[in-house]
């Protein structure tokens, strides 16, 4: 399943800043727009994986998991 998020980029001085609107904490910077885009993809991937692992550690007992999709 392909997930989509909104990336926002802003140039400040010699740097580009980038963040994902839907997930607090997913932000980065880079000297070029290409670099900040690559960094943001990596940051998003890491945050999603860590959040998943942390939640699974907190859950005890039987659970129901399902895919939720919306537009």
C-alpha angles and dihedrals in degrees: 000000000000116000121205128202135175114253117198123197130192131178115224115178109307094342136077119218122205135186142164113243096209099051121051113221097032101116139122145159139228142177092242134032089244091054095048091049091053091046092049093052089052093046091050092049092050095047093049092049094046093046090051092050093046093051093048090053091054096049118089127182132012117340138176117230125191139162114256117200128180139159 
